[in-house]
Amino acid sequence: MDKRQERVLIHVIEDYIHSAEPVSSQGLVKKHGLHVSSATIRNWFSSLEQEGYLEQPHTSAGRIPSVRAYEWYVQQLGQVSLPSTLQHKLEEILDGPSITDERLKRIAKLTVDLTGTAVLLGTNRSDTYYTGLTALFSNPEFQDWSKVISMSSVLDQLDRQLFKQRKERYRKPTMLIGDACPFGAMCGSAFLTLERDALFIILGPVRMNYKRAIGVLNTIQTFNTTL
């Protein structure tokens, strides 16, 4: 794809992340003030769809990003920082001579507030901690799923997968999306292994806000030597 198509794809991804609604060519032109016609955008949509970056839901004329699009998007983000006000909130908890499990739980709870996702935490004593599951299941992608799967079944699955993932080491923020996500193809996830082998996982829908998740993990990693 050329640079113009890349920019359009980024707009589609970020608009869909925030709205959970398929993105139309006309809406894209209007919202972002693009100096091309809707017909041109539709042609680009078709090209991006053929390349596997966009999908068209049967009930909509708009497009949504594919897993391949999110994987590409994450690679484009580079070194992401949080907005300064959010950065300061996180740093207030992180800053200090040592870290306890309770402080890690406070970081997890704040991360839920900052990302609108769930956070899974495996500490060095093999304890597990979850927060934000209500936020996770409030996403439209999980509305039907949460009706047919009991919360106990969900927690059992999370426990099993978290146990397996603790054997891995994620020394930098790592995104596992769709089929690559150990918690299910409906999910996107961001992993970071901290010192003392604590594992910090941000778990959301495939369309989770990866920019915000990476910003959080980058901030945590800057304090990793004290963890």
C-alpha positions in Angstrom: 0.0 0.0 0.0 1.2 3.6 -0.6 1.4 6.3 2.0 -2.1 7.6 1.4 -3.6 4.2 1.8 -1.5 3.7 5.0 -3.0 6.9 6.4 -6.5 5.9 5.5 -5.9 2.5 7.1 -4.7 4.2 10.3 -7.9 6.3 10.3 -10.1 3.3 9.9 -8.3 1.4 12.7 -8.4 4.3 15.2 -12.0 5.2 14.4 -13.1 1.7 14.8 -11.2 1.3 18.1 -13.1 4.2 19.5 -16.6 3.6 18.0 -16.9 -0.2 17.4 -18.9 0.8 14.3 -17.9 0.0 10.7 -16.2 3.0 9.0 -17.7 4.3 5.8 -15.9 6.1 3.1 -18.1 9.2 3.4 -17.7 9.3 7.1 -14.0 9.0 6.8 -13.7 11.9 4.4 -16.0 14.1 6.5 -14.4 13.4 9.9 -10.8 13.7 8.8 -11.1 16.4 6.1 -9.5 14.2 3.4 -9.0 15.9 0.1 -10.2 13.0 -2.0 -13.6 11.8 -3.0 -15.6 9.1 -1.3 -15.3 7.1 -4.5 -11.5 7.2 -4.2 -11.7 6.1 -0.6 -13.9 3.2 -1.6 -11.4 2.1 -4.2 -8.7 2.2 -1.6 -11.0 0.2 0.7 -11.3 -2.4 -2.0 -7.5 -2.6 -2.4 -6.9 -2.9 1.3 -9.6 -5.5 1.6 -7.9 -7.6 -1.2 -4.6 -7.3 0.7 -6.3 -8.6 3.9 -6.2 -5.4 6.0 -10.0 -4.6 5.9 -13.1 -6.6 6.2 -16.7 -5.8 5.3 -19.4 -7.0 7.6 -22.4 -8.4 5.8 -24.8 -5.9 7.3 -22.8 -2.8 6.7 -21.4 -0.8 3.8 -18.5 0.3 6.1 -15.2 -1.5 6.7 -13.6 -2.8 9.9 -9.9 -3.7 10.4 -8.7 -7.3 10.2 -6.3 -8.9 12.7 -3.6 -8.3 10.1 -4.4 -4.6 10.2 -4.0 -4.4 13.9 -0.7 -6.3 13.8 0.5 -3.9 11.1 -0.7 -0.9 13.2 1.1 -2.0 16.3 4.3 -2.1 14.3 3.8 1.4 13.1 3.4 2.9 16.6 7.0 2.9 17.7 7.8 4.4 21.1 4.4 5.4 22.5 4.0 7.7 25.5 0.9 8.4 27.6 -0.6 11.9 27.7 1.2 13.8 30.5 -1.7 13.9 32.9 -2.2 10.1 32.7 1.6 9.5 32.8 1.8 11.4 36.1 -1.0 9.3 37.7 0.8 6.1 36.8 4.2 7.4 37.9 2.9 8.4 41.3 2.2 4.7 42.0 5.3 3.4 40.3 7.8 5.8 41.9 9.4 4.4 45.0 12.3 2.4 46.3 10.5 -1.0 46.1 7.3 -2.6 44.9 4.9 -4.8 46.7 2.1 -7.0 45.4 -0.3 -4.5 46.7 1.3 -1.7 44.6 1.2 -3.9 41.6 -2.6 -4.3 42.2 -3.0 -0.6 42.4 -1.1 -0.2 39.1 -3.5 -2.9 37.6 -6.6 -1.0 38.8 -5.3 2.3 37.4 -4.5 0.5 34.1 -8.1 -0.6 33.8 -9.2 3.0 34.2 -6.7 4.2 31.6 -7.4 1.5 29.0 -11.0 0.3 29.6 -9.7 -3.3 29.5 -9.1 -6.1 32.0 -5.7 -6.7 33.6 -4.3 -10.1 34.6 -1.4 -10.1 37.1 0.7 -13.1 38.0 3.0 -12.3 40.9 6.3 -13.9 41.9 4.6 -16.1 44.5 2.4 -17.6 41.7 -0.6 -15.7 43.0 -3.0 -14.5 40.4 -5.1 -11.3 40.4 -7.7 -10.0 38.0 -9.4 -6.7 37.7 -11.5 -5.0 35.0 -13.5 -8.0 33.9 -16.6 -5.9 34.0 -15.0 -3.4 31.7 -13.9 -6.2 29.4 -17.3 -7.8 29.1 -19.0 -4.4 28.6 -17.5 -4.3 25.1 -20.1 -5.1 22.4 -17.9 -7.9 21.1 -18.5 -9.9 24.3 -22.2 -9.2 24.9 -23.5 -12.6 23.6 -20.4 -14.5 24.7 -20.8 -13.3 28.3 -24.4 -14.7 28.3 -23.5 -18.2 27.4 -20.2 -18.6 29.3 -20.4 -18.5 33.1 -17.9 -16.2 35.0 -16.5 -19.3 36.7 -15.7 -20.8 33.3 -14.0 -17.6 32.2 -11.9 -17.5 35.4 -10.9 -21.1 35.0 -9.7 -20.4 31.4 -7.8 -17.3 32.5 -6.1 -19.2 35.3 -5.0 -22.0 32.9 -3.7 -19.7 30.3 -2.0 -17.4 32.8 -0.2 -20.4 34.3 1.1 -21.3 30.8 2.2 -17.8 30.0 4.2 -17.3 33.1 6.7 -19.8 31.6 7.4 -17.2 28.9 9.4 -14.0 29.3 8.2 -10.8 27.7 11.0 -8.4 28.3 9.4 -5.7 26.2 5.7 -4.9 25.6 4.4 -7.7 23.3 1.1 -7.6 21.5 -0.7 -11.0 20.9 -3.8 -10.5 18.7 -6.6 -12.7 17.5 -5.5 -16.3 17.0 -2.2 -15.4 18.5 -3.8 -14.4 21.8 -3.8 -17.2 24.3 -7.1 -16.0 25.8 -9.1 -16.4 22.6 -9.4 -15.2 19.0 -11.9 -12.5 20.1 -9.2 -10.8 22.2 -6.2 -8.6 21.9 -3.6 -8.6 24.6 -0.4 -6.8 25.7 2.2 -8.7 27.8 5.1 -7.5 29.9 7.3 -9.6 32.3 8.6 -7.5 35.2 11.4 -8.2 37.6 10.8 -10.9 40.2 8.9 -12.7 37.3 5.7 -10.8 37.8 3.6 -11.0 34.6 1.4 -8.1 33.7 -1.2 -8.6 31.0 -3.7 -6.1 29.5 -6.6 -8.0 27.9 -9.3 -6.4 25.7 -11.2 -7.1 22.5 -9.3 -7.3 19.3 -10.0 -3.6 18.7 -8.5 -2.6 22.1 -6.7 0.7 22.2 -3.2 -0.6 21.6 -1.6 2.8 21.6 -2.8 3.4 25.2 -1.9 -0.1 26.2 1.7 0.2 24.9 2.0 3.6 26.6 1.1 2.1 29.9 3.5 -0.8 29.5 6.3 1.5 28.4 5.8 3.6 31.5 5.8 0.6 33.7 9.0 -0.7 32.0 10.9 2.5 32.8 10.5 1.6 36.5 11.1 -2.1 35.9 14.5 -2.1 37.6 12.9 -1.2 40.9 10.2 -4.0 40.6 
